[in-house]
Amino acid sequence: MKLTLGPVLFYWQRQSIMDFYADMAQQPLDVIYMGETVCSKRRALSLDDWTGLAREVREASGAEVVLSGLTLIEAASELGVLRRLCENGEIKVEANDMAAVQFLTAQGVEFVGGPALNIYNAFTLDELVRRGMSRWVPPVECSADLLSALMQQAREHDIRLPEIEVFAWGHLPLAYSARCFTARAENLAKDDCGFICQNYPDGIPMTTQEGQVLFTLNGIQTMSGGVSNLLAEYPRMQAMGIDALRLSPRSTDMADIVQQFDQVRRGGTPPLALDGCNGYWHGQPGMLTVEEVGLC
């Protein structure tokens, strides 16, 4: 299976982004996604900057590079930037909103369907494949059984599947809102946030009264409190016919995560089970432990 690096979901300073991708260009990755998907106010890099960085990373790594678009469009100005992204004419785009799908299909170019697109059956998938979607990242709440059923449905109805890329490591992006939770946590207005997200390179842990981490706040995005890690599921995903595994960036030790997955795909023995927010993959609530899911 291919290893892919998803877009950075957090707000990092410009130099941190540059250093991160310089490091990732040296890792055994097949596809590298980049671009702002969460908040249009995050302007450490402009669209032209992202495009230039994409060219540099592609040349340095030999990996396919994809530019990812915003997930929640809230203003005409954001729609204009999204159109420019989709019409860049050089680099493949990941569509995280149906507006991007419309822009890309109007040009007749191939694109990636991101995890924010609500696709849960083969017939919807078929419609988008006919319009140019060459790779699909299922929503993070999709279980292995749901994906297997979708793939079986496609075979029964002679529907051509795109490449399927599973979100295999990272904080799960669960929901988006017009409100900015990070600004609210600092008693700031969204329109005068001071880019406070940069103070939290891996988001803000949100805990229960008992001290258990429940969610991770990341601007307008709500994420899982813990990390989902499907490395132990590698044999099952390979048997299912999954084409690629997505690793979602964090600010530290990302190269080690890439290496762990690469070792398994090169024949290393995967772990028997791993704790984490892995319940969705098993058709269970996301926060269940290994014991609760029934893997031990």
N, C-alpha and C positions, 0 to 999 in steps of 0.2 A: 504494500500500500504506500501511497505517497504520504509524505509528511508536509503539512502546511502550517504556516505561521499566520494566525488571524491578525486583523488590524489592532493597534493599540487602543484599548477602550478607555484608558485613563488620560488625564491631561498632564503631560510631561513638558518640561522646558525644552526649548529648541535643541540645545546642545545634548541633552539627555536622549532625545529622539535620534539625533545624528549618530551618537556613540552606540546606541542600541542597534541600529540597523547595520552599522559597520561591523559589529560583532556577529549579528545574525547572518550576514552575507558569507561568513566563514563556516556556517553550520550546515549539516547535511539536510537541507530543506529543499523541497521540490517546488513549492509555491509560497510566495511571500505577499501578503496583503498589507496595504498601508493606506492611510487617509483617515479623516475624521468622520466617525459614525454616530457620535453621541450629541455633541452640542456645537452649533455654528459659531458660538462666541469664542471657541478655542482656536486661536489664530496664531499659535506658535509657528506654524508653517502655512503659507498660502497655497492655493491650488497649484500655482506654478512651481512653488517649492516642492510640493509632493510629487509632481510630475518629474521634475529634475532629479529628485532623490530616487524615484522609481527607476529611472534610466541608469543611475549610478549603481544601484543595488543589483539590477539585472545584469549589468556588465561584470560586476565583481563576483557575483554568486553563480551565474548561469541558471538561476531559478526563474520560473515564470513569475512575473510581478503583476499584481492586480490592484487597482485603485478602488477603494470602498467608499460608497456614498452614505449620506446621512440616513438615519432610520426614521426620524420624526421630522417632517417638514412643517414649519410653523409660519413661514412668511414668504412673500413673493421673492425677496432677495435670496433666500435660501434655495428657492426653486430655480432661480437664475444661475446660481453657482452649480447646482446639480446638473443643469442642462449643459453647462460648459464642461463639467467633468465627463458627462456621457458622450460629448461630442469631441473628446480630445483627439480622436483619430489615430491613436498610436497604441495605447495601453488598455487591456481588457478591464472592464468595470464590474464590481460586485454591486448588484441592485439590492438595497435593503428597504425600498419603498416602491410602490407600484408606479409612482411618477417616473422613477428611473427606468423601470421596465418599459414604460411607454416611450420615453426618449430613445432608448436603445433599440427597441423593435422598429421604430420609425426609420432608423438608419440601416437596419438589416445586419447588425453586428452581433457576434457571440457575446454572451455575458454570463456571469455567475449569479445564481439566485441565493441571496443571503438568508441567514436563519430567522430574520424578522418577517419574511414573507410567509403568510399563512397557507402552507401547502400540506395537505394531509392525505391525499389520495392520488392514484395514478392518472386519473382523468384531468385533474388540474395540472399535474406535472406535464402531461402530454401537450396541453394547450401552450404552456410556456416553452417547452422544448421546440415545438413548431415555430415559435417566435424567436428562437435563438439561444435559449438557455442551455449551455453546454456542461455546467456543473451546478449541483444543488447542495446546499447545506441545510438539512432538515431543522425545523424548530427544536430548541434544546429539550423541550418536554416530550419529544417523540421517543417511544420505547423501542427496544430491539424487536419486539413482537409486532408493533405497528409498522415498522420499516419492512420487516419480512413480509407482512401481509400486503403492503403497498407494492413491493417488488413482485410478489406472486400475482397480484391483480394486473400488473403491467404485462407479465408473461401471458396470462390468460387472454388478454385483449390485444396482444401483439403491439403493445405500446413501447416505443423506444425510450429507454432510460438514459438520463445524462449521467455523468460521473456523480457519485454520491460521496459527500465529504461530511463526516460526523464530527461534531464538537467533542473532542476527546480529553481536553485538559483546560482547566481555568475556572474562574468564577463565572457561573452561568448568567448571561444577560436575561433577566426575567420580564422586565416591564419598563415602559417609558412614560413620562408625564410632561405636561406643559410646565409644571413647577420644578424648580431646582432644589432638591433636598439638601445638597451640600451648602448652598447659600443660606437656606433656612436654618440649618444647624448652627451657622455662625451669626444668625440674626441679621442677615443681609438680604436686600432685595435682589431678585434675579437680575434685573436690569443694571444693578450696581454691585455686582458680586465681587469685583476686584480680582477675578480669576482665582478664587480661593481654592479651586480644585487642585491647583498646582501644589498645595501643601499636603495633599493626600495622594501620593503616586500609586497607591493600590486601593484607593477608596477608603471610606469610613466604615468600620465595623459597627453594626447596629445590634445591640444586645437586648435580651429579655431582662426582666427584673431579677431573674435567677443568674444572670451573667452569661447566658449562652448566646453565642453569636448567631443571629437569625438571618440578617441580610447584610449586604455591603452597599453603601450609598455612593453613587458615582455621578454627581450632577443630577441630571434629569432621569438617570437610569438607576433602576433597582436591580441588584445582582444577588446571587446566592451568597450566604454568609461564609460557607466553606468552598473549597475547590472541588470540582468534579474531576475525577481521574479514572479514565477507562482503560488504562494500560493492561490491567488483568483481563480485559475483555477482547484483547487483540485476536486470539484464535477464533473466537466466535464471529467477530466482525469480518475477519478474513474469509471464513467459511460462508458468510452471508453474501459476500461479493462487494463489500464496501471498498471504495476506491481510494479514499484519502482520509487522514485524521488531522483535525485542526487543533493546534495548540495556541491558546490565547495568551498574549504577552503579559508578564508582570515585571516589576522593576528590578528584581534580583534573581539570580540563579537560573535564568531562562535557558542558558546554554546547557546546563545540567539536565533540565527537563527534556530538551531536544535529544540529548545523547541517550537518555534512558529509553525513549521510544525508538530511537534508531537502532540501539542494540537488540531490542526485541524483534524488530522487523528484519534484522540481519541474522536471525536464528537464535538469539538469546532466549532463555526461558523466562516467560512472563511471570509476575507474581500470581499466587493463587487467588488473592483477593486484596482489595485496597479499601480503606475507609475514605470517606469523602461524600460530597453531595451527588451520589451515584444512583439514587433511587429511581429517578425518571427512566433510566435505561432499562430498569427491571420492571417498569410499570407500577412503581410504588412512589409514595411521597419522596421528594428529593433528598431530604435530610437523613434518611434512614442509614444506620450503621451497617457494617458487614453482617453482623449477627442478626439484625432486624430484617435485612433483605433475605436472609436465609442462605448465605453463601458459606457459612461455617457450621 
